[in-house]
Amino acid sequence: MSRYFSLLLFIGLVFWSCDDENDNNDNIPPSIQILYPLDADDNTIVLTDNTIIDVEAYDNESIHRVEFYIKKSFPICVTCPDSLVYTDFDAPFSFYWDIYDFECGKLLLKAIAYDNSNNSSSALNNYILDQVIDIPWI
């Protein structure tokens, strides 16, 4: 009798300790869009001074972080990696872009939103950096 009781107890513990992994899985990626600066008609924005990139991100649960990447887009560089320049953990999500840290030319900014389940989605914008450098007169 005690063998059957021990066996039933063991089976019961195994059964109740198993957790259905699909109960709490979040497979829905967040949505993200770059709000400012707004797209121009040709989807290229010219920046002549430092700016704040504003991003809006939503998720069915919550947003964990938004990462901002910059990549040189012209000439086209397939092997050039995206460079992580900033990570924002708090809404409203934004990034202060000091354009004087980059060369003039075409750049691609990618913002990636991650939720607490590590689902992600991204938004892209093309920018042309045209810094005006003030030269002091002597």
C-alpha positions as CSV (number, residue, x, y, z in Angstrom):
1,M,0.0,0.0,0.0
2,S,2.8,2.4,0.8
3,R,4.4,1.7,-2.5
4,Y,1.2,2.7,-4.4
5,F,0.9,5.8,-2.2
6,S,4.5,6.8,-2.9
7,L,4.0,6.1,-6.7
8,L,0.8,8.2,-6.7
9,L,2.4,11.0,-4.8
10,F,5.4,11.0,-7.2
11,I,3.1,11.1,-10.3
12,G,1.0,13.8,-8.7
13,L,4.0,16.0,-7.9
14,V,5.4,15.5,-11.5
15,F,2.0,16.4,-13.0
16,W,1.4,19.5,-10.9
17,S,5.0,20.7,-11.2
18,C,4.8,20.8,-15.0
19,D,4.1,24.2,-16.3
20,D,2.4,24.8,-19.6
21,E,5.0,27.0,-21.3
22,N,2.4,28.5,-23.7
23,D,0.4,30.1,-21.0
24,N,2.5,33.2,-20.6
25,N,4.4,33.4,-23.9
26,D,4.2,36.8,-25.6
27,N,4.8,36.3,-29.3
28,I,3.5,39.7,-30.4
29,P,6.2,42.1,-31.4
30,P,6.0,45.8,-30.5
31,S,5.2,48.5,-33.0
32,I,7.6,51.4,-33.5
33,Q,7.8,54.5,-35.6
34,I,10.1,57.5,-35.8
35,L,8.1,60.6,-35.0
36,Y,10.6,63.4,-35.4
37,P,12.2,64.6,-37.6
38,L,9.4,63.7,-40.0
39,D,10.0,62.0,-43.3
40,A,10.5,64.3,-46.3
41,D,8.8,63.5,-49.6
42,D,11.8,61.6,-50.8
43,N,12.2,59.8,-47.4
44,T,15.5,61.6,-46.8
45,I,15.8,64.2,-44.1
46,V,18.6,66.8,-44.2
47,L,20.0,67.6,-40.7
48,T,22.2,70.8,-40.4
49,D,22.4,70.8,-36.6
50,N,22.1,68.5,-33.6
51,T,18.6,67.2,-33.1
52,I,16.5,64.9,-31.0
53,I,15.1,61.8,-32.6
54,D,11.7,61.0,-31.1
55,V,10.3,57.5,-31.3
56,E,6.9,56.1,-30.4
57,A,6.8,52.4,-29.4
58,Y,3.8,50.3,-28.2
59,D,3.4,46.7,-27.1
60,N,0.6,44.5,-25.8
61,E,2.6,44.1,-22.6
62,S,5.3,46.7,-22.2
63,I,8.4,48.1,-23.9
64,H,11.7,47.1,-22.2
65,R,14.0,49.3,-24.3
66,V,14.6,51.1,-27.6
67,E,18.0,50.9,-29.2
68,F,19.3,53.5,-31.8
69,Y,21.7,52.4,-34.5
70,I,23.5,54.5,-37.1
71,K,25.0,53.2,-40.3
72,K,26.6,54.9,-43.3
73,S,24.3,54.4,-46.2
74,F,26.2,56.0,-49.1
75,P,28.2,54.7,-50.6
76,I,26.3,51.5,-50.0
77,C,28.3,49.4,-47.5
78,V,26.8,45.9,-47.2
79,T,29.4,44.7,-44.7
80,C,29.4,47.8,-42.5
81,P,27.8,47.0,-39.2
82,D,25.2,49.1,-37.5
83,S,26.7,51.0,-34.7
84,L,24.7,51.1,-31.5
85,V,24.7,54.8,-30.4
86,Y,22.1,54.9,-27.6
87,T,19.7,52.7,-25.6
88,D,16.7,54.3,-23.9
89,F,14.8,52.3,-21.2
90,D,12.1,54.9,-20.4
91,A,9.2,56.4,-22.4
92,P,9.1,58.8,-24.1
93,F,11.8,57.2,-26.2
94,S,14.3,59.7,-27.7
95,F,17.9,60.1,-28.7
96,Y,19.9,63.3,-28.8
97,W,21.9,63.1,-32.0
98,D,25.1,65.2,-32.0
99,I,25.6,65.2,-35.7
100,Y,29.1,66.7,-35.4
101,D,30.3,63.3,-34.2
102,F,29.7,61.9,-37.7
103,E,31.0,62.7,-41.2
104,C,28.8,64.6,-43.6
105,G,26.9,62.4,-45.9
106,K,24.0,59.9,-46.0
107,L,23.3,57.9,-42.9
108,L,20.7,55.4,-42.0
109,L,19.1,55.5,-38.5
110,K,17.5,52.4,-37.2
111,A,15.4,52.3,-34.0
112,I,14.6,48.9,-32.6
113,A,11.9,48.4,-29.9
114,Y,12.1,45.3,-27.6
115,D,9.4,44.2,-25.3
116,N,9.9,42.2,-22.0
117,S,9.7,38.9,-24.0
118,N,12.6,40.1,-26.3
119,N,10.3,40.4,-29.3
120,S,11.4,43.3,-31.5
121,S,10.5,45.4,-34.5
122,S,12.3,48.3,-36.1
123,A,11.9,51.6,-37.9
124,L,14.3,53.2,-40.4
125,N,14.9,56.7,-41.7
126,N,17.5,58.1,-44.1
127,Y,19.3,61.3,-43.2
128,I,21.8,63.5,-44.9
129,L,24.1,65.2,-42.5
130,D,25.2,68.7,-43.7
131,Q,26.9,70.2,-40.8
132,V,27.7,73.9,-41.0
133,I,30.9,74.7,-39.1
134,D,31.3,78.2,-37.9
135,I,34.8,79.5,-38.5
136,P,35.7,82.4,-36.2
137,W,36.9,85.6,-37.9
138,I,40.2,86.9,-36.8
